[in-house]
Amino acid sequence: MSQFWSPAVRSLTPYVPGEQPVERLIKLNTNENPYPPAPGVGQALRDYATDHLRLYPDPTSRALRQTLADTFDVDLEQTFVGNGSDEVLAFAFQAFFCHGAPLDAPAITYSFYPVYAKLYGIELRQHPLNAQWEVDLDALTASAARSGVILANPNAPTGHAHSLENIEALLKRVPDRVVLVDEAYVDFGADSAVALIKRYPNLLVTGTFSKSRSLAGLRLGYAIGSPALIEGLQRVKDSFNSFPVDSLASVLGIEALKDQAHFDACRNHVIATRERTRERLEALGFEVLPSKANFVLTQHPDFQGAQLFAGLRERGILVRHFNTDILGNFLRITIGTDDEMDSLMEALESICR
């Protein structure tokens, strides 16, 4: 540690992203989409006038936000965009959860939440999943002393998603606190809580272009909520960086949103491949948690997670292994192309033999 670091920096344990290998591997560890973005994205990239790059982008990202509003059938004033959903989440933590009271979250969920809580000095009250590996919504809202509630739906890394009815019941229990529903994986089989925005002014839904829109390399995320919540995000953004989304990213994000047919085809293909993979894993003796995401969390009763991870790596396949007490025996496997998943299953069959 450097003598020049502030005490707050010394105490941080940063988020560790999935490995980005330099060697050629079948990469099933970071939940990227195996299919390319909409064709219009490539065309817009080829047609983009580079002279535009000498100018600052629109600080409000109005064109991108309007397309987002049209896509989700909400008002422009109910939309916000940033550099990936991680940045949007960071702004939300600052805007809504720094009240001096605990923030309620699942104990097993997206591992960036504890990082942000530590960074902003927020007490994070983490609640275990229930016996079915589902986020316990009752536990999240049981205490009166709280600054808010955050959950991923579908949850990461388990893949379970609560119904819209369950999310609405949660919102009714905490009308005086912000409920942030992180929907990074919602397009792979779950119901979006955006439909509840107009009835619940305390609901903020965040999402990303990285998964179902195949734009992980571009870094675009969004939030949808009441105008009051969006204004809170904008106040934080404009106190940090008035130009977070660049001109090129806005143009490409618009093209990705406009092509509904490509979006539906890609996500439906991922869903179908996920279900085939689940069946094949179960036939091989694996326990697979039900998933509404573009990944599965799985374990085998006869093999340690680290052993399977290493065996797959030796065979040129990279998956995610969480080296924790609770998840140490599990692998999180991103759904790739059909050919990639065939290679995965052949490797696992070899290891299990």
Secondary structure, DSSP 8 states (H G I E B T S, - for coil): --TTS-HHHHT----------SS--EE-SS---SS---HHHHHHHHH--GGGGGS---TT-HHHHHHHHHHHT--GGGEEEESHHHHHHHHHHHHHS-SSS-EEEESSS-THHHHHHHHTT--EEEE---TTS---HHHHT--S--SEEEEESS-TTT-----HHHHHHHHHH-TTSEEEEE-TTGGGT---GGGGTTT-TTEEEEEESSSTTS-TTT--EEEEE-HHHHHHHHHHHHTT-S--S-HHHHHHHHHHHH-HHHHHHHHHHHHHHHHHHHHHHHHTT-EE---SSSEEEEEBTTB-HHHHHHHHHHTTEE-EE--STTTTT-EEEE---HHHHHHHHHHHHHHH-
